[in-house]
Amino acid sequence: MRSSVMTLTLGAAGVVLLAACGGSTSPYGGGGGCTPTATKVCMTNALSFNPSTLTITAGTTVTWQNGSITHTVTSDAGSAQTFDSGNIGNGGIFTQTFNTAGTYAYHCKIHVASGMTGTITVTGP
């Protein structure tokens, strides 16, 4: 059996870069590491959207970031604006722009029975 060894030579900047990429600092690691913002929703192992409600102005793009098991972001039936992310695995993101004022309820198709739901309220013209 033949094996090979690969050698990688890095300068000081490469060593700093590698040190900065440690597993616990990844925004997508097993524990999630996602930080919600005024326009970002985190999907969690607790089968929830965090935050579960957002209020934004028309024309804003919302990002959902998954830091756990597979989820979806799917508009509820009858929504004025329909969207469906499909399956989003660990580390995946989905974005949706909301151009019209209104309230948009959504859910995770996989975990809706567990109460994984959210609401986007859009204000403006």
C-alpha positions as CSV (number, residue, x, y, z in Angstrom):
1,M,0.0,0.0,0.0
2,R,1.3,3.4,-0.9
3,S,0.7,6.5,1.2
4,S,1.6,10.1,0.5
5,V,2.4,13.0,2.7
6,M,1.6,16.6,1.7
7,T,3.6,19.4,3.3
8,L,2.2,22.9,3.5
9,T,4.5,25.8,4.2
10,L,2.9,28.9,5.6
11,G,4.2,32.3,6.5
12,A,3.3,34.2,9.7
13,A,0.1,35.5,8.1
14,G,-1.0,31.9,7.3
15,V,-0.5,30.8,10.9
16,V,-2.6,33.7,12.1
17,L,-5.3,32.8,9.6
18,L,-5.4,29.2,10.7
19,A,-5.6,30.2,14.3
20,A,-8.6,32.5,13.6
21,C,-10.5,29.6,12.0
22,G,-10.8,27.5,15.1
23,G,-14.0,25.3,15.3
24,S,-15.6,27.2,18.2
25,T,-15.4,30.5,16.4
26,S,-17.2,29.4,13.2
27,P,-20.6,31.1,12.7
28,Y,-21.9,27.8,11.4
29,G,-20.4,25.3,13.9
30,G,-22.4,22.5,15.6
31,G,-23.5,24.9,18.4
32,G,-24.8,27.4,15.8
33,G,-22.9,30.5,16.7
34,C,-25.5,32.6,14.8
35,T,-26.2,36.0,16.2
36,P,-29.6,37.4,15.3
37,T,-29.9,41.0,14.1
38,A,-32.6,43.3,12.9
39,T,-32.6,41.5,9.6
40,K,-31.2,38.1,10.4
41,V,-33.1,35.1,11.9
42,C,-31.2,32.1,13.3
43,M,-32.5,28.6,13.0
44,T,-31.7,26.5,16.1
45,N,-31.5,22.9,17.4
46,A,-34.3,24.0,19.8
47,L,-36.6,23.9,16.7
48,S,-37.1,27.6,16.7
49,F,-36.6,30.7,14.7
50,N,-34.6,33.3,16.7
51,P,-36.2,35.9,16.8
52,S,-39.6,34.4,15.9
53,T,-40.9,37.9,14.9
54,L,-39.2,40.7,13.0
55,T,-40.5,44.1,12.0
56,I,-38.8,45.6,8.9
57,T,-39.5,48.3,6.3
58,A,-40.6,47.6,2.8
59,G,-37.6,46.7,0.5
60,T,-35.6,45.0,3.3
61,T,-34.0,41.6,2.7
62,V,-34.2,39.2,5.6
63,T,-31.5,36.4,6.0
64,W,-32.1,33.1,7.7
65,Q,-29.0,31.3,8.9
66,N,-29.0,27.7,9.9
67,G,-26.6,26.6,12.6
68,S,-28.1,23.2,13.3
69,I,-30.1,20.4,11.8
70,T,-31.9,20.7,8.4
71,H,-34.8,23.3,8.4
72,T,-36.9,25.2,5.8
73,V,-38.3,28.7,5.6
74,T,-41.7,28.4,4.0
75,S,-44.5,31.0,3.8
76,D,-47.8,29.9,5.2
77,A,-50.7,29.1,2.9
78,G,-52.5,32.2,1.6
79,S,-49.5,34.5,2.1
80,A,-49.5,37.6,-0.2
81,Q,-45.8,36.8,-0.9
82,T,-44.9,33.1,-1.2
83,F,-41.4,31.8,-0.6
84,D,-39.9,28.4,0.1
85,S,-36.2,27.9,0.8
86,G,-36.2,24.1,0.3
87,N,-34.0,22.2,2.7
88,I,-31.3,24.3,4.4
89,G,-28.5,22.2,6.0
90,N,-26.1,23.2,8.8
91,G,-24.3,26.4,7.7
92,G,-26.8,27.3,5.0
93,I,-28.5,30.6,4.5
94,F,-31.7,31.8,2.7
95,T,-32.6,35.4,1.9
96,Q,-36.0,36.9,1.0
97,T,-36.7,40.5,0.1
98,F,-40.1,41.9,1.3
99,N,-41.3,44.8,-0.9
100,T,-44.9,45.2,0.2
101,A,-46.3,46.2,3.6
102,G,-48.1,43.4,5.4
103,T,-47.6,40.5,7.8
104,Y,-46.0,37.3,6.5
105,A,-46.3,34.2,8.6
106,Y,-43.9,31.3,7.9
107,H,-42.8,27.9,9.2
108,C,-40.3,25.1,8.9
109,K,-42.0,22.4,6.9
110,I,-40.0,19.7,8.7
111,H,-40.7,21.0,12.3
112,V,-44.0,22.8,12.0
113,A,-45.6,20.2,14.2
114,S,-43.1,21.2,16.9
115,G,-44.2,24.8,16.6
116,M,-41.3,26.1,14.5
117,T,-43.0,29.2,13.2
118,G,-42.2,32.9,12.7
119,T,-43.7,36.2,11.4
120,I,-42.3,39.1,9.4
121,T,-44.1,42.4,9.7
122,V,-43.3,44.8,6.9
123,T,-44.1,48.5,7.3
124,G,-43.9,51.2,4.7
125,P,-45.4,52.3,1.5
